[in-house]
Amino acid sequence: MFNGIPTLMKYPARTPYLCGPSGFSFDNCLRNKRLIENGLSEPNRINTGTTLVGIVFDGGVIIAAESRATNGNIIPSKKSRKVCELQTNIFAGGAGVARDTNALVELTRAQLELHRMNTGFRRVPVRCANQMMRQLLFRFNGNMQANVIIGGVDASGAHLFCTRFDGTTDPAPFTSLGSGNLSAMSILESRWSEDLSEKSACALACDAVAVGMKNDLNSGGMVSLCIVRRDFSVQWEEQFPLKDSPSRTNRLAIKPGCTTVLSTIVHQVVPWQGAPAGPKPGGGQGPVPGSGRASREEEARRRPQSVSPPGAKRWKGEGGGEGS
């Protein structure tokens, strides 16, 4: 019990994934529930409406992100670091609720460090970090609003994974996450190739994030690049996006007549009441209402009949007289 609010700390036998100082604590959930019951408003959560980009190039992996953190219509920070270090060879970029993302990264970092010590201080494979994160996210049934891009290098080469809040994951040569991922993905799909150099990959990642920032109000600030090379060297760069945002290189040009017409159906349009009819197929005009006796009778027939209101009824009193 904390300030009259029940907590989960009275269950010490639970796994550290559910409660305790080494894992997650849902005391704030109980606090928010009690605040709502007492008529108070729940504290707002800071969402990182983000544009995240991950690219595998010829010599390693690049993870890029912008630096704006949003809380509704408020921007509390313009220099938010969204790419974090899990190990010296593994990095992750997070998108979603800032508290959930930070808690997920801190817990995964601790678990990976224990795993490294238990395995003779060898380098942790990138797949191991991705597996720990996806198991943790799946354990909470999608209640943790955190999406991550995990990238790094190990003895088997460079790897990139896109893991979502429900535990699903995809290994991919390039990927994007966040609220501006669709715009960023259009740049990646049009310009990525297997033999990208480091310089070209950095320019592609910066352009993809810049396009996501231009088309998403929750993304902004500067572009942060994390470059992890195959020789296990790491380099951080920060760039401001160009004023002229890049565009797709292969423009879609659809020529007329490319679509085959399989069938044609012609529907006859019936004129509405007294509206003039359109031209006949032979080129003549239809009958115009109001011209001729037949047209006047047709208009009179279609005109709604006015109904006068019923007259007031009279009633007789006890003496036989009529009341008004």
Secondary structure as UniProt FT lines:
FT   TURN            3..4
FT   TURN            9..10
FT   TURN            12..13
FT   TURN            16..18
FT   TURN            21..22
FT   HELIX           27..37
FT   TURN            38..39
FT   STRAND          47..48
FT   STRAND          51..57
FT   TURN            58..59
FT   STRAND          60..66
FT   STRAND          69..71
FT   TURN            72..73
FT   STRAND          74..77
FT   STRAND          83..87
FT   TURN            88..89
FT   STRAND          90..97
FT   HELIX           98..118
FT   TURN            119..120
FT   HELIX           126..139
FT   TURN            140..142
FT   STRAND          146..154
FT   TURN            155..156
FT   STRAND          157..163
FT   TURN            165..166
FT   STRAND          169..171
FT   STRAND          174..178
FT   TURN            179..180
FT   HELIX           181..191
FT   TURN            194..195
FT   HELIX           198..214
FT   TURN            217..218
FT   STRAND          223..229
FT   TURN            230..231
FT   STRAND          234..239
FT   TURN            256..257
FT   TURN            273..274
FT   TURN            281..282
FT   TURN            289..290
FT   HELIX           293..302
FT   TURN            318..319
//
